[in-house]
Amino acid sequence: MSSRMTGGNKYDDFQQFELDSDQKQWQYLQRAGNPFKSIPFGKVLMFLIVILLGIILIVLIIGGVKCSEVNRQVGEFPSQNQIQISQALENVSDKSDLKDIVLQFQDQVTRMEDRVLAAFSNKMTTFMSKISMKIEMLPEPACQNLQCPRYWVNFNDSCYYFSTQEATWNSSKTYCSLRHSQLVSINTAEEQYFLEMESNSKLYWIGLHDLETEDNWHWEDGTDYKTTPKFWDEGEPNNVDDEDCAHFNENRLWNDNKCSVKLFFICEQNSKPNKIPDQLD
């Protein structure tokens, strides 16, 4: 009875042992074959979500930092532009001041040039007026009259030579005769005016003298002295110190003087159909 019972207990224990062994073996196989099955699925999912949220948070933080930096730069951009614009305006202002100075200088130069040109124009106008008056009073140029020699001036069918060297009255007379002419005789007021203009206030001998008889004046070419116009200067002739020869004085009128004095002289000859050979002074 006791042995049966004992045997029965042993059997029971053996079955229990086998049961326990099989259960443990199955549990071991489960653990060895799929280790994740031993971890609850909810915990794994929760862990993955946490990791994902962490990654998202990190991305958001980095993005926020970058965005903040961009916003800061964008915020500084207007101020930088304002500084640059201000500097540009200052530069423009400086250049504008320099430009004003240049314009003022150019304006002053222009005004000075205008004054110089105006003064020059006035002088030229005056000069040209004088030249025009001279031209109007002069006869036709000698080159237009082939009847007068070179360097002689034509007036009313006569040719006149105005010397460029001085000589006594007698030497002047000789010079003219060698050129087929005589010291000038003045027969009309027109001829006197022509000689006045040409003499230009120089002192020229003319062909009038009283060498033979005092106060008995006569012309070299035989022109009648008494019947022709006379153009003595005031108080002349006065025969001071044997003044027997007449000349143009600085007033372009007649004056008696000593014949030995050296003055310029004027020769006269009638213009002829055939040209007289050129005579050089």
C-alpha positions as CSV (number, residue, x, y, z in Angstrom):
1,M,0.0,0.0,0.0
2,S,2.7,2.2,0.9
3,S,4.8,1.1,-1.9
4,R,2.0,1.6,-4.3
5,M,1.4,4.9,-3.0
6,T,5.0,5.5,-3.1
7,G,5.2,4.3,-6.6
8,G,2.2,6.3,-7.5
9,N,3.8,9.4,-6.2
10,K,6.9,8.7,-8.1
11,Y,4.8,8.4,-11.2
12,D,3.0,11.4,-10.4
13,D,6.3,13.1,-9.9
14,F,7.6,11.8,-13.1
15,Q,4.6,13.1,-15.0
16,Q,5.0,16.3,-13.2
17,F,8.7,16.3,-14.1
18,E,7.9,15.6,-17.7
19,L,5.3,18.2,-17.7
20,D,7.5,20.7,-16.1
21,S,10.3,19.8,-18.4
22,D,8.1,20.0,-21.5
23,Q,6.7,23.4,-20.4
24,K,10.1,24.8,-19.7
25,Q,11.5,23.5,-23.0
26,W,8.6,25.0,-24.9
27,Q,9.2,28.3,-23.1
28,Y,12.9,28.1,-23.8
29,L,12.3,27.4,-27.5
30,Q,9.9,30.3,-27.6
31,R,12.5,32.6,-26.1
32,A,15.3,31.2,-28.3
33,G,13.3,31.3,-31.6
34,N,11.7,34.9,-31.3
35,P,13.3,36.9,-28.6
36,F,11.1,40.0,-29.5
37,K,8.0,38.1,-28.5
38,S,9.3,38.2,-25.0
39,I,9.1,42.1,-25.2
40,P,5.6,43.7,-25.2
41,F,4.7,45.2,-28.6
42,G,3.3,48.4,-27.1
43,K,6.6,49.2,-25.4
44,V,8.5,48.8,-28.8
45,L,6.1,51.0,-30.5
46,M,6.3,53.6,-27.8
47,F,10.1,53.6,-28.0
48,L,10.0,54.1,-31.8
49,I,7.6,57.0,-31.5
50,V,9.8,58.6,-28.9
51,I,12.8,58.3,-31.2
52,L,10.8,59.7,-34.1
53,L,9.6,62.6,-32.0
54,G,13.2,63.3,-30.8
55,I,14.4,63.4,-34.4
56,I,11.5,65.8,-35.4
57,L,12.3,68.0,-32.4
58,I,16.0,68.2,-33.3
59,V,15.0,69.1,-36.9
60,L,12.6,71.8,-35.6
61,I,15.3,73.2,-33.3
62,I,17.8,73.3,-36.1
63,G,15.3,74.8,-38.5
64,G,14.3,77.4,-35.9
65,V,17.9,78.4,-35.4
66,K,18.5,78.8,-39.1
67,C,15.3,80.8,-39.5
68,S,16.3,83.1,-36.7
69,E,19.6,83.7,-38.3
70,V,18.0,84.5,-41.6
71,N,15.5,86.8,-39.9
72,R,18.4,88.6,-38.2
73,Q,20.2,89.1,-41.5
74,V,17.0,90.2,-43.1
75,G,16.5,92.6,-40.2
76,E,20.0,94.0,-40.6
77,F,19.6,94.4,-44.4
78,P,17.6,97.6,-44.3
79,S,20.0,99.2,-41.9
80,Q,23.0,98.2,-44.1
81,N,21.2,99.5,-47.1
82,Q,20.5,102.7,-45.3
83,I,24.2,103.2,-44.4
84,Q,25.2,102.5,-48.0
85,I,22.6,104.9,-49.3
86,S,23.7,107.5,-46.9
87,Q,27.3,107.1,-47.9
88,A,26.3,107.2,-51.5
89,L,24.4,110.4,-50.9
90,E,27.4,112.0,-49.2
91,N,29.6,111.0,-52.1
92,V,27.0,112.5,-54.5
93,S,26.9,115.6,-52.4
94,D,30.7,115.9,-52.5
95,K,30.7,115.4,-56.2
96,S,27.9,117.9,-56.6
97,D,29.9,120.5,-54.6
98,L,32.9,119.8,-56.9
99,K,30.8,120.1,-59.9
100,D,29.5,123.4,-58.7
101,I,33.0,124.7,-58.3
102,V,34.0,123.5,-61.8
103,L,30.9,125.2,-63.2
104,Q,31.7,128.4,-61.4
105,F,35.3,128.3,-62.8
106,Q,34.0,127.6,-66.3
107,D,31.6,130.5,-66.0
108,Q,34.3,132.9,-64.8
109,V,36.6,131.8,-67.7
110,T,33.7,132.3,-70.1
111,R,33.0,135.8,-68.8
112,M,36.7,136.6,-69.0
113,E,36.9,135.3,-72.6
114,D,33.8,137.4,-73.4
115,R,35.4,140.5,-72.0
116,V,38.7,139.9,-73.9
117,L,36.8,139.2,-77.1
118,A,34.6,142.2,-76.7
119,A,37.7,144.5,-76.1
120,F,39.4,142.9,-79.1
121,S,36.3,143.3,-81.2
122,N,36.0,147.0,-80.3
123,K,39.7,147.6,-81.1
124,M,39.4,145.8,-84.4
125,T,36.2,147.7,-85.3
126,T,38.0,151.0,-84.6
127,F,41.0,149.9,-86.5
128,M,39.0,148.8,-89.5
129,S,37.0,152.0,-89.5
130,K,40.3,154.0,-89.7
131,I,41.5,151.7,-92.5
132,S,38.3,152.2,-94.4
133,M,38.5,155.9,-94.0
134,K,42.1,155.8,-95.3
135,I,41.1,153.6,-98.2
136,E,38.2,155.9,-99.2
137,M,40.5,158.9,-99.2
138,L,43.3,157.2,-101.2
139,P,43.3,157.1,-105.0
140,E,43.3,153.9,-106.9
141,P,46.3,151.7,-106.1
142,A,49.3,152.2,-108.4
143,C,49.2,148.6,-109.5
144,Q,45.8,149.4,-111.1
145,N,47.3,152.1,-113.1
146,L,49.9,150.9,-115.5
147,Q,50.9,154.5,-116.5
148,C,52.7,154.9,-113.1
149,P,56.0,153.3,-112.2
150,R,56.3,150.8,-109.4
151,Y,56.2,152.5,-105.9
152,W,54.5,155.6,-107.4
153,V,51.0,156.6,-106.6
154,N,48.5,157.8,-109.2
155,F,46.2,160.8,-108.6
156,N,44.4,162.8,-111.3
157,D,46.6,161.8,-114.2
158,S,49.8,162.4,-112.2
159,C,52.2,160.0,-110.6
160,Y,53.7,160.8,-107.1
161,Y,56.7,159.3,-105.4
162,F,57.1,159.7,-101.6
163,S,60.7,159.2,-100.7
164,T,61.7,156.9,-97.8
165,Q,65.1,158.7,-97.3
166,E,65.8,162.3,-96.4
167,A,67.8,164.8,-98.4
168,T,68.4,168.5,-98.8
169,W,66.1,170.5,-101.1
170,N,68.7,170.6,-104.0
171,S,69.5,166.8,-103.7
172,S,65.8,166.1,-103.7
173,K,65.4,168.2,-106.8
174,T,68.2,166.3,-108.5
175,Y,66.8,162.9,-107.5
176,C,63.4,163.7,-109.0
177,S,64.9,165.0,-112.3
178,L,66.9,161.7,-112.7
179,R,63.5,159.9,-112.5
180,H,62.0,162.1,-115.2
181,S,60.0,164.1,-112.7
182,Q,60.1,167.3,-110.5
183,L,59.5,168.2,-106.9
184,V,55.7,168.3,-106.6
185,S,53.7,171.4,-107.5
186,I,50.3,171.8,-105.9
187,N,47.7,173.3,-108.2
188,T,44.3,172.5,-106.6
189,A,42.7,172.0,-103.2
190,E,42.1,168.3,-104.1
191,E,45.7,167.7,-104.8
192,Q,46.6,169.4,-101.4
193,Y,44.2,167.1,-99.6
194,F,45.6,164.1,-101.3
195,L,49.1,165.0,-100.3
196,E,48.0,165.7,-96.8
197,M,46.6,162.2,-96.4
198,E,49.6,160.6,-98.0
199,S,52.2,162.6,-96.0
200,N,51.0,161.2,-92.7
201,S,52.4,164.2,-90.8
202,K,55.9,163.6,-92.1
203,L,58.0,166.6,-93.3
204,Y,58.3,166.5,-97.1
205,W,60.0,169.0,-99.5
206,I,57.8,170.4,-102.2
207,G,58.8,172.2,-105.4
208,L,58.2,175.8,-104.1
209,H,61.0,178.2,-103.4
210,D,62.1,181.9,-103.4
211,L,65.8,181.3,-104.0
212,E,66.2,183.9,-106.7
213,T,64.3,186.8,-105.1
214,E,63.1,187.0,-101.5
215,D,59.3,186.6,-101.2
216,N,59.0,185.9,-104.9
217,W,57.8,182.3,-104.7
218,H,57.4,180.1,-107.7
219,W,57.0,176.5,-108.6
220,E,59.7,174.3,-110.2
221,D,57.4,173.1,-113.0
222,G,56.5,176.7,-114.0
223,T,53.0,176.7,-112.4
224,D,51.8,180.2,-111.7
225,Y,52.2,180.7,-108.0
226,K,49.9,183.8,-107.7
227,T,46.9,182.2,-109.4
228,T,46.9,178.9,-107.6
229,P,45.6,178.1,-104.1
230,K,48.0,178.5,-101.2
231,F,48.1,176.4,-98.0
232,W,50.7,178.1,-95.8
233,D,50.5,177.4,-92.1
234,E,49.6,180.3,-89.8
235,G,52.4,182.9,-89.7
236,E,54.2,181.3,-92.7
237,P,56.3,182.0,-94.7
238,N,58.4,184.1,-92.2
239,N,61.9,183.8,-93.8
240,V,63.6,183.2,-90.4
241,D,67.3,182.7,-91.0
242,D,67.1,182.6,-94.8
243,E,64.4,180.1,-95.2
244,D,63.9,179.9,-99.0
245,C,62.4,176.4,-99.6
246,A,58.9,175.1,-98.7
247,H,57.8,171.8,-97.3
248,F,54.9,170.0,-95.6
249,N,55.1,170.5,-91.8
250,E,53.7,168.3,-89.0
251,N,50.3,170.1,-89.5
252,R,50.3,169.0,-93.2
253,L,50.5,172.6,-94.2
254,W,53.3,174.6,-95.9
255,N,56.3,176.0,-94.1
256,D,59.5,177.7,-95.3
257,N,62.8,176.3,-94.1
258,K,66.5,176.4,-94.8
259,C,67.1,174.5,-98.0
260,S,70.1,172.7,-96.5
261,V,67.9,170.8,-94.0
262,K,67.4,167.2,-94.8
263,L,63.8,166.1,-95.1
264,F,61.7,163.6,-97.1
265,F,60.5,164.8,-100.5
266,I,57.7,164.2,-103.1
267,C,58.4,163.8,-106.8
268,E,55.6,164.3,-109.4
269,Q,55.4,163.4,-113.1
270,N,52.5,163.3,-115.6
271,S,51.2,159.9,-116.3
272,K,52.0,158.7,-119.8
273,P,50.6,156.1,-122.2
274,N,53.8,154.1,-122.1
275,K,54.9,152.8,-118.7
276,I,58.0,154.4,-117.3
277,P,60.6,151.8,-116.2
278,D,60.3,150.9,-112.5
279,Q,62.5,153.0,-110.2
280,L,63.7,151.7,-106.8
281,D,64.3,153.9,-103.9
